[in-house]
Amino acid sequence: MASIAYICDMKMIDYHRLFGHQTMNFWRLTNAKQFTKFKQGDYLFFLAKGSEHPQTREKGLVGYGKLAHTTSCSVSKMWKLYGTYNGYENENDFKEAIKKVSKLNTLPKTLNGLYLDQVVFFNGPLYLSEIDGTVSRNLESFMYLDKEGVSLTLKVLDKAKEIGINTWQAALDDELNESTFDLDYIETVVSHQVYEYFPTLTSTLKHHKQFIEAFPDYKSVKEIKGVFYHRDKKNVCYSTFTKH
């Protein structure tokens, strides 16, 4: 599981937040730097322009979503597919935002879309340099918080827990948003513990698939084949076929 912090427009985030969107299409230019490791269920944190720290001018993290699926299509088709879940009131505003990001007066032939679900917004910006002093404040587009393990992701969620969930979003759907964040936090803690203390625990691919087929509500913890987690029941188990 990877976690990415991606630069985006605060106006787009505010639109999603205003309407309490639990899902969104995070669009990006096809010529943007490509991810080497990012898959379904991974975290994308919103590093928003317009949330800068008053002294350092560092952009803040204002929320996150988890990758559900990806899309690559024309601008018009992307609007037809996702509409206002692209973060704009109408298609014209959407197209103008794309032109602004691309710094061209014409639209690109295709766009990439990262469709996110279980979206959560924070009650205020969170600054990475205050959590980890080694993090650069100057990013071109995105950075990995974690490629392996979840140490920095957990620190971010720890801080987000202090800041709290956006009050407006919570007012629109208090139960869903608080439970989503709480479950994400618990799952990340579990992943951290498993990755730290059982990094060599694994099982054969055959037995791993057999377990997933028999218990589809469980999923692997941090890609360590052999340890499984049930999100709703908060149960952790490991296959009896595991080996060291």
C-alpha positions as a Python dict, from the first residue, in 0.01 Angstrom:
ca = {
    (1, 'M'): (0, 0, 0),
    (2, 'A'): (135, 342, -97),
    (3, 'S'): (40, 689, 22),
    (4, 'I'): (80, 997, -198),
    (5, 'A'): (48, 1369, -126),
    (6, 'Y'): (-66, 1544, -446),
    (7, 'I'): (-80, 1918, -514),
    (8, 'C'): (-427, 2043, -607),
    (9, 'D'): (-644, 2354, -611),
    (10, 'M'): (-810, 2454, -284),
    (11, 'K'): (-1111, 2584, -479),
    (12, 'M'): (-1173, 2235, -614),
    (13, 'I'): (-1139, 2087, -265),
    (14, 'D'): (-1377, 2349, -123),
    (15, 'Y'): (-1636, 2256, -386),
    (16, 'H'): (-1624, 1888, -288),
    (17, 'R'): (-1631, 1982, 79),
    (18, 'L'): (-1925, 2220, 37),
    (19, 'F'): (-2140, 1946, -115),
    (20, 'G'): (-2017, 1678, 123),
    (21, 'H'): (-1885, 1453, -152),
    (22, 'Q'): (-1777, 1111, -28),
    (23, 'T'): (-1636, 1029, -372),
    (24, 'M'): (-1454, 1244, -627),
    (25, 'N'): (-1265, 1223, -954),
    (26, 'F'): (-914, 1357, -900),
    (27, 'W'): (-816, 1447, -1255),
    (28, 'R'): (-461, 1499, -1373),
    (29, 'L'): (-284, 1569, -1703),
    (30, 'T'): (-165, 1266, -1898),
    (31, 'N'): (183, 1417, -1937),
    (32, 'A'): (222, 1452, -1560),
    (33, 'K'): (484, 1248, -1379),
    (34, 'Q'): (363, 889, -1356),
    (35, 'F'): (325, 684, -1041),
    (36, 'T'): (547, 378, -1003),
    (37, 'K'): (341, 228, -724),
    (38, 'F'): (-20, 323, -657),
    (39, 'K'): (-315, 85, -659),
    (40, 'Q'): (-671, 33, -541),
    (41, 'G'): (-715, 119, -174),
    (42, 'D'): (-405, 338, -152),
    (43, 'Y'): (-427, 686, 3),
    (44, 'L'): (-412, 1011, -191),
    (45, 'F'): (-374, 1315, 37),
    (46, 'F'): (-474, 1660, -89),
    (47, 'L'): (-185, 1907, -71),
    (48, 'A'): (-378, 2221, -150),
    (49, 'K'): (-272, 2549, -308),
    (50, 'G'): (-449, 2811, -100),
    (51, 'S'): (-381, 2642, 236),
    (52, 'E'): (-30, 2785, 278),
    (53, 'H'): (118, 2837, 623),
    (54, 'P'): (116, 3213, 701),
    (55, 'Q'): (487, 3219, 786),
    (56, 'T'): (654, 2942, 585),
    (57, 'R'): (413, 2941, 286),
    (58, 'E'): (418, 2562, 295),
    (59, 'K'): (108, 2399, 144),
    (60, 'G'): (-104, 2200, 386),
    (61, 'L'): (-272, 1861, 366),
    (62, 'V'): (-646, 1917, 389),
    (63, 'G'): (-788, 1565, 349),
    (64, 'Y'): (-758, 1239, 162),
    (65, 'G'): (-938, 973, -39),
    (66, 'K'): (-865, 614, -138),
    (67, 'L'): (-817, 499, -494),
    (68, 'A'): (-1116, 306, -629),
    (69, 'H'): (-1022, 295, -998),
    (70, 'T'): (-850, 493, -1273),
    (71, 'T'): (-980, 638, -1599),
    (72, 'S'): (-816, 776, -1911),
    (73, 'C'): (-1042, 954, -2161),
    (74, 'S'): (-1118, 1284, -2332),
    (75, 'V'): (-1211, 1594, -2132),
    (76, 'S'): (-1570, 1586, -2256),
    (77, 'K'): (-1615, 1220, -2171),
    (78, 'M'): (-1468, 1274, -1827),
    (79, 'W'): (-1727, 1541, -1761),
    (80, 'K'): (-2004, 1310, -1885),
    (81, 'L'): (-1877, 1031, -1661),
    (82, 'Y'): (-1829, 1227, -1340),
    (83, 'G'): (-1992, 1568, -1380),
    (84, 'T'): (-1963, 1782, -1069),
    (85, 'Y'): (-1761, 1507, -898),
    (86, 'N'): (-1472, 1651, -1102),
    (87, 'G'): (-1488, 1943, -858),
    (88, 'Y'): (-1664, 2213, -1064),
    (89, 'E'): (-2016, 2344, -1103),
    (90, 'N'): (-2028, 2314, -1481),
    (91, 'E'): (-1831, 2182, -1777),
    (92, 'N'): (-1701, 2524, -1880),
    (93, 'D'): (-1544, 2586, -1537),
    (94, 'F'): (-1393, 2237, -1553),
    (95, 'K'): (-1235, 2305, -1891),
    (96, 'E'): (-1101, 2644, -1784),
    (97, 'A'): (-936, 2483, -1481),
    (98, 'I'): (-768, 2226, -1705),
    (99, 'K'): (-636, 2499, -1934),
    (100, 'K'): (-498, 2684, -1634),
    (101, 'V'): (-314, 2378, -1505),
    (102, 'S'): (-180, 2284, -1849),
    (103, 'K'): (-76, 2648, -1911),
    (104, 'L'): (-210, 2619, -2266),
    (105, 'N'): (-508, 2776, -2438),
    (106, 'T'): (-623, 2442, -2573),
    (107, 'L'): (-750, 2130, -2401),
    (108, 'P'): (-541, 1812, -2395),
    (109, 'K'): (-667, 1515, -2595),
    (110, 'T'): (-694, 1298, -2284),
    (111, 'L'): (-701, 1327, -1907),
    (112, 'N'): (-618, 1079, -1635),
    (113, 'G'): (-869, 1037, -1357),
    (114, 'L'): (-810, 889, -1012),
    (115, 'Y'): (-1155, 808, -879),
    (116, 'L'): (-1143, 826, -500),
    (117, 'D'): (-1392, 698, -246),
    (118, 'Q'): (-1424, 728, 133),
    (119, 'V'): (-1311, 1091, 105),
    (120, 'V'): (-1241, 1273, 432),
    (121, 'F'): (-1160, 1643, 483),
    (122, 'F'): (-974, 1779, 785),
    (123, 'N'): (-1092, 2063, 1006),
    (124, 'G'): (-779, 2258, 914),
    (125, 'P'): (-454, 2222, 715),
    (126, 'L'): (-182, 1986, 831),
    (127, 'Y'): (180, 2072, 750),
    (128, 'L'): (417, 1786, 673),
    (129, 'S'): (732, 1966, 783),
    (130, 'E'): (587, 1986, 1135),
    (131, 'I'): (559, 1606, 1136),
    (132, 'D'): (879, 1517, 954),
    (133, 'G'): (1151, 1777, 917),
    (134, 'T'): (1307, 1593, 621),
    (135, 'V'): (1005, 1653, 397),
    (136, 'S'): (1065, 1909, 123),
    (137, 'R'): (834, 2210, 112),
    (138, 'N'): (881, 2253, -262),
    (139, 'L'): (700, 1993, -472),
    (140, 'E'): (627, 2001, -844),
    (141, 'S'): (325, 1771, -842),
    (142, 'F'): (330, 1493, -584),
    (143, 'M'): (541, 1297, -338),
    (144, 'Y'): (522, 956, -180),
    (145, 'L'): (459, 968, 191),
    (146, 'D'): (520, 595, 209),
    (147, 'K'): (609, 341, -58),
    (148, 'E'): (677, 70, 196),
    (149, 'G'): (533, 59, 546),
    (150, 'V'): (298, 327, 677),
    (151, 'S'): (514, 518, 926),
    (152, 'L'): (461, 870, 786),
    (153, 'T'): (99, 796, 690),
    (154, 'L'): (31, 699, 1051),
    (155, 'K'): (194, 1021, 1175),
    (156, 'V'): (-27, 1221, 938),
    (157, 'L'): (-343, 1046, 1059),
    (158, 'D'): (-231, 1095, 1420),
    (159, 'K'): (-209, 1469, 1356),
    (160, 'A'): (-536, 1468, 1163),
    (161, 'K'): (-702, 1305, 1462),
    (162, 'E'): (-598, 1606, 1671),
    (163, 'I'): (-722, 1854, 1409),
    (164, 'G'): (-1050, 1670, 1358),
    (165, 'I'): (-1281, 1609, 1064),
    (166, 'N'): (-1419, 1909, 876),
    (167, 'T'): (-1715, 2041, 1074),
    (168, 'W'): (-1932, 2105, 767),
    (169, 'Q'): (-1871, 1760, 622),
    (170, 'A'): (-1937, 1602, 960),
    (171, 'A'): (-2261, 1798, 990),
    (172, 'L'): (-2379, 1664, 654),
    (173, 'D'): (-2302, 1303, 740),
    (174, 'D'): (-2156, 1274, 1087),
    (175, 'E'): (-2177, 897, 1128),
    (176, 'L'): (-2028, 806, 790),
    (177, 'N'): (-1732, 1043, 805),
    (178, 'E'): (-1628, 978, 1162),
    (179, 'S'): (-1653, 602, 1119),
    (180, 'T'): (-1458, 621, 792),
    (181, 'F'): (-1171, 808, 951),
    (182, 'D'): (-1173, 591, 1264),
    (183, 'L'): (-1160, 272, 1057),
    (184, 'D'): (-882, 414, 839),
    (185, 'Y'): (-685, 505, 1149),
    (186, 'I'): (-724, 161, 1310),
    (187, 'E'): (-635, -14, 985),
    (188, 'T'): (-322, 198, 948),
    (189, 'V'): (-216, 124, 1307),
    (190, 'V'): (-262, -247, 1241),
    (191, 'S'): (-65, -221, 917),
    (192, 'H'): (216, -41, 1097),
    (193, 'Q'): (236, -306, 1367),
    (194, 'V'): (232, -593, 1120),
    (195, 'Y'): (490, -433, 894),
    (196, 'E'): (719, -350, 1185),
    (197, 'Y'): (701, -681, 1371),
    (198, 'F'): (612, -941, 1109),
    (199, 'P'): (793, -826, 791),
    (200, 'T'): (902, -1177, 695),
    (201, 'L'): (570, -1351, 760),
    (202, 'T'): (430, -1482, 434),
    (203, 'S'): (234, -1766, 278),
    (204, 'T'): (237, -1940, -56),
    (205, 'L'): (46, -1767, -333),
    (206, 'K'): (-186, -2067, -355),
    (207, 'H'): (-280, -2056, 14),
    (208, 'H'): (-310, -1677, 4),
    (209, 'K'): (-564, -1696, -278),
    (210, 'Q'): (-750, -1978, -106),
    (211, 'F'): (-793, -1769, 208),
    (212, 'I'): (-914, -1462, 17),
    (213, 'E'): (-1163, -1672, -179),
    (214, 'A'): (-1293, -1837, 138),
    (215, 'F'): (-1309, -1510, 336),
    (216, 'P'): (-1366, -1226, 85),
    (217, 'D'): (-1431, -966, 359),
    (218, 'Y'): (-1069, -996, 471),
    (219, 'K'): (-777, -836, 291),
    (220, 'S'): (-400, -854, 322),
    (221, 'V'): (-234, -622, 570),
    (222, 'K'): (33, -409, 403),
    (223, 'E'): (94, -659, 123),
    (224, 'I'): (229, -913, 370),
    (225, 'K'): (73, -1232, 242),
    (226, 'G'): (-37, -1433, 541),
    (227, 'V'): (-186, -1162, 769),
    (228, 'F'): (-544, -1055, 704),
    (229, 'Y'): (-768, -779, 837),
    (230, 'H'): (-1147, -741, 855),
    (231, 'R'): (-1222, -368, 838),
    (232, 'D'): (-1569, -370, 995),
    (233, 'K'): (-1510, -636, 1263),
    (234, 'K'): (-1157, -505, 1332),
    (235, 'N'): (-1031, -863, 1337),
    (236, 'V'): (-677, -963, 1246),
    (237, 'C'): (-583, -1320, 1164),
    (238, 'Y'): (-311, -1513, 988),
    (239, 'S'): (-327, -1821, 774),
    (240, 'T'): (-228, -2155, 929),
    (241, 'F'): (-35, -2213, 606),
    (242, 'T'): (203, -1926, 677),
    (243, 'K'): (577, -1982, 673),
    (244, 'H'): (878, -1783, 797),
}
